[in-house]
Amino acid sequence: MQEARARLFTAVWPGQRLRERLSGARDAWRWPSGAKPVDDAKMHLTLHFIGAFARDRMAALESTLASLPIEPATLHALGPEVWRGGIAVLRFSAEPALAALHAAIGAALHDFGVALDPRPFAPHVTLARRARGAAPPRTPLDLQWQASGFALVESVRGADAGYRLVRNFGGAD
């Protein structure tokens, strides 16, 4: 039996070629013992974490998200960082089109009563957790991401744990 609530987020979802480049960027690090690199299939750039959301309201949410304007953006990798808490990330530029999409999705989610993260938007792809002391590659990464859409994604728990793409909005990236 399916739970009444789904754990959701919105993200810019990479296509296969970009996913391979992101995996290569992750694999170029030297990870400390105990680090937890992110699986290839889970790499993405989160726009908004929604959290538990009633399944009976998902169709309305999808309809609202589908009506949002999407302007393509070229995201540029800025470089690797290890954030507080041992989160290793690859930072991306906050292009105006991406910032506008983030704001539009945020406004739509607010209308659904979703509590938004108050921190400033910092576009990134998480590469690993428990990565305190990790050494990023010394060679700069020349990576561009043509983002022409976003996805609504469910975080699935239990035996089938992972991410389930609920719906893509705009083009594949």
Helices and strands as residue ranges (DSSP letters): E 5-12, H 16-27, E 36-37, G 40-42, E 45-54, G 55-57, H 58-66, E 73-83, E 87-92, H 96-111, E 124-129, E 144-147, E 149-156, G 158-160, E 162-170
